[in-house]
Amino acid sequence: MKTRLTSLLGIKYPIIQGGMAWTSDANLAAAVSNGGGAGIISAGGRTSEWVRAEIKKAKSLTDKPFGVNVMLMAPNASEIVDIACEEKVQFVTLGAGNPVPHIPKLKAAGVKVIPVVPNVKLADRIEKSGADAMIMEGLEAGGHIGTQTTMALMSNVLAKHHEIPVVVAGGISDGRAMAAALLMGADGVQIGSRFILTTECPTHPAAKEAIINATDTDSAVTGFSRGHAVRCLKNDFTEEFLALERSGAPQEELDKLATGTNRMGAVEGDTKRGAVLAGQSLNVLNDILPCKDVIERLIVQAKDALARASSIEL
């Protein structure tokens, strides 16, 4: 399956693994890359030393392209960018902040730059600033989200002719959704939650089981009214947070409640008080497989969906 994204990154399939904090490590990234996609190590919540060590580890596990995700609101974001340049990773995805100031340094080091964009304005801006590709992410995604749905973003962003590849993310959990993105004009997809449910993913088994047991209405968005929206599974934490948010509680109180909950969910397996980040397309997330098998299933499903679309009589 060849697209502008596969040509850009030198990968077999147009699939990027999402950069998920406390989840996307060297083992997961290497497994995705070995399976034909593009794996990602997430720097979110991690020290700079950890990121460098994981990059070196991934290099020992795969000779295929992989990248690093930088959460730009993190205090060590600039250090992570420097490490990506020094270690010469193939690409970097950037989100939760302004990616433009970091583009020249990454490009000068030969690192491909793929920012995450939530709207047309930023898409236009990063393209003019020299980005190599973009990831347009809808609010169906797990973790930090914007305000537009994936379908709306595809309609708005893909309506324009872009000189760089456009990757679609947000609620892409199976090959049918991947096919839909490709039919809309995307060059590939970014997938997060589906790769949580893999044997190589370090997420706690209790959190994986919570995702498997969840249905379509079981996710909640915290912080939406404050401009810091995060999607995760409904539990005691989200119930308390949303009650405080609706009551007009000070941001400091909300921050105190939320601090550390991502690690509690993903690493410690606390599915009641921790945040289990997952996208909205939950009903197709129902088994744990090796990354290679997940990718092969995605491709079979996508090809089947594309074949059905081509058989429609016009």
Buried (B, 14 or more C-beta within 10 A) or exposed (E): BEBBBBEBBEBBBBBBBBBBBBBBBBBBBBBBBBBBBBBBBBBBBBEBEEBBEBBEBBBEBBEBBBBBBBBBEBEBBBBBBBBBBEBEBBBBBBBBBEBBEBBEBBBEBEBBBBBBBBBBEBBBBBBEBEBBBBBBBBBBBBBBBBEBBBBEBBEBBBEEEBEBBBBBBBBBBBBBBBBBBBEBBBBBBBBBBBBBBBBBBBBBEBBBBBBBEBEEEBBBBBBBEEEBBBBBBBBEBBEBBBEBBEEEBEEEEBEEBBEBBBBBBBBBBBBEBBBBBBBBBBEBBEEBBBBBBBBBBBBEBBBEBBEEEEEEEE
